[in-house]
């Protein structure tokens, strides 16, 4: 990771992921995990670095987050996610890194196709049953691939009464979830010196991107940005499958 090219890619990907997360409310793991598995010694370390950097996207707006959170809409999906993701992180410890990268490629392609064609067209009801179901899916995707966003976002979009509550629910979810998954991953030995070096590089980019993302949150067309991210996801997924 001491190579300048690695430093550049970690900084660039952390910046892009944090910007997308601040503007759209999700997408950090989806964006950054297209590259991190190729820069870190193991897949588990890549998901650990992704989670640690994602935590920092919420730090500058924590006051904003807690002020708008309706905990009745958050706790059931949050608790389900924490239980399932604990088991999924354990699977990473025994799975083959190459297999995980190929599965990640397939997940990226499926997620890109789903969101590209069905974004803002599919709506779910904000019930307890839906929260548990989405928490299970999110826990599996978060624990295995560091991208717990898509299932949870579908629920938050349906449950939130406005844009502010949606942003608060999603960011509180990612903050608490990534904090706990970092502890899970540390238990499996994935919180290494290499991850620490990567965090020191990426955290600067994250804070810059969050600041810029906040500036454009009410001005930029998030729909256009999402379409670009989905196309990027699909291409990255194909490359991961071929690699």
C-alpha positions, 0 to 999 in steps of 0.5 A, spaced: 500 500 500 506 504 500 505 505 492 503 511 489 498 508 485 495 505 491 495 511 495 491 515 489 486 509 488 484 509 495 484 517 496 480 517 489 475 512 491 474 514 498 472 521 495 467 518 490 464 514 495 463 519 500 460 524 495 455 519 492 453 517 499 452 524 502 448 526 495 444 520 495 444 517 502 447 510 500 452 507 495 459 508 499 460 500 499 457 499 492 462 504 489 469 503 493 468 495 493 469 495 486 476 497 487 478 496 494 479 488 494 484 489 489 488 493 493 488 490 500 491 483 502 485 480 503 477 481 502 476 481 509 481 487 510 477 490 504 470 490 507 473 493 514 477 499 510 470 500 507 466 500 513 471 504 517 471 510 512 463 509 511 463 511 518 466 517 517 461 520 512 456 520 518 461 524 523 460 531 520 452 531 520 451 527 526 447 532 529 443 533 523 442 525 523 439 524 530 435 530 530 431 527 524 431 520 526 424 516 528 427 510 532 420 506 531 422 506 523 429 504 525 430 499 530 427 493 527 431 493 521 437 495 525 437 489 530 435 484 524 441 487 520 446 486 526 444 479 528 445 477 520 451 481 519 455 478 524 454 471 521 455 473 514 462 476 517 464 469 519 463 466 512 468 471 510 473 468 514 472 461 511 471 463 504 475 463 498 477 470 496 477 469 489 470 466 489 468 472 494 470 477 488 466 473 483 460 473 487 461 480 488 461 482 481 455 478 480 452 482 486 454 489 483 451 487 476 444 485 479 444 491 483 446 495 477 440 492 473 435 493 479 436 500 480 437 502 473 430 500 471 426 500 477 429 506 481 423 510 484 418 505 481 418 499 486 415 501 493 415 497 499 410 498 505 414 500 512 411 494 516 415 490 521 415 484 516 418 488 511 423 491 516 426 484 518 426 482 511 430 487 508 434 487 515 436 480 513 438 481 506 442 488 508 445 484 513 448 478 508 450 484 503 453 488 508 457 482 512 459 479 505 461 485 501 460 491 505 454 494 501 448 493 505 445 499 502 440 497 497 435 493 501 435 498 506 434 504 502 428 501 499 425 501 506 427 508 508 425 511 502 418 508 503 418 509 511 421 516 511 416 522 511 421 527 507 428 527 504 431 529 511 428 523 515 430 519 509 437 522 510 437 521 517 435 514 517 439 511 512 446 515 515 444 513 522 443 505 519 450 505 516 453 509 522 451 504 527 451 498 522 458 499 520 461 500 527 458 494 529 461 490 523 468 493 524 468 490 531 465 483 528 471 484 523 476 485 528 474 479 532 476 475 525 483 479 525 481 483 519 483 490 523 490 490 520 496 495 520 494 495 512 487 497 514 489 503 518 494 506 513 488 506 508 484 509 513 489 515 514 489 516 506 482 515 505 479 519 511 481 526 508 478 524 502 472 523 505 471 529 509 472 533 503 467 529 499 462 530 505 463 537 505 462 538 497 456 533 497 453 537 502 453 543 498 450 540 492 445 536 496 439 540 494 442 542 487 445 536 483 440 531 480 441 525 484 437 521 479 443 523 474 448 521 479 445 515 481 444 512 473 452 514 472 453 510 479 449 504 476 453 504 470 459 504 473 457 498 478 455 494 472 462 495 468 466 493 475 461 487 476 463 484 469 471 486 470 470 482 477 467 476 474 472 476 468 478 477 473 
